Amino acid sequence: MHTELSRYRQNCESGPAALIQAVVPYMVEAKKGKIVNIGSIGGFAAGPWSGAYAASKAALHALTDSLRYSLFIFIVYFFLLFKDG
């Protein structure tokens, strides 16, 4: 489980966070920017045997929401997309 959790955290949390951290200063300076993250219903409702995935997607959702509110004044927008069906 620990290895699985680490893999999901790297893909769904650490990777996007590192990319956001790298590009946001340039977006703030330019006073414009958009970041689109890919969400999942798994971030809202975990099913059996999907705890690591659900936790990582919930963290990405929370990060996106937090940054959306924090950086709105700099005209940097954050979106969380969900696949339909």
N, C-alpha and C positions, 0 to 999 in steps of 0.2 A: 504493500500500500504506500509506503514512504516513497519509493521510486516513482510510482504512478503519480502521486501528489506533486512531487518535484517536477515531473515532466509537464503536467498541466499548468502548474504555477509558472514555469518558464515560458510556455507558449501563450498563455492567456493573461498573465499578469506582468511578469518581468519584461518580456519582449516589447509589448505595447508601451509600457511605462518608460522604458529606455528610449524608444523612438520618440515618444511625446516629449520627453525631457530634452532630447536633442533638437527638435524643431520648434518648440514653442517660443523660445527666446527670439527667434527670427520673426515669427508671426506677431508677437507682441510689439517688436520694433516696427514692423510694417503696419501695425494696427489692422491686421486682417488675417484670417486663416480659418481653415476647417479641418477637423479631424474626425474621421469616421471609424468607429470600432464595430466589430461584428459580435453581436450578442447571441443569446440562446435562451429559449424558454427554460432550459436547465438551470439558469441562474436564478429563476424564481421558484421552481419546484423540482426538487431532486427526486429521482426515481431510485429503485433498488440498484445497487452496485454502481451508482454514478456520483457518489459523494465528492470525489476529488474534482471531477469535471464541473459539477454544479458549484462547488466552492470557488473554483477559479473564475467561472463566468460571473458569479455574483460579485466577486472582487472587481472584475473589469467593469461591470455595471456601476458599482459604487464609485470607482475612480472616474468614470466618464461623467456621472452626475456631479460629482464634486468639482471637477475641472470646468464643467459647463457653467456652474454658478460662479466660480472663482475668476474665470478669465473672460466672462461675458463683457466686462467693462473695457477690455482691450480689443473687442470685436474679433475674438477668437472663438469659434463655435465648435461644439462637440456633439456628435450624433452617435447613437447606438442603433444599428440596424439589426433586424431579426428576419430570418428566412421565413417565408410564408409556406406553410404546409410541410 
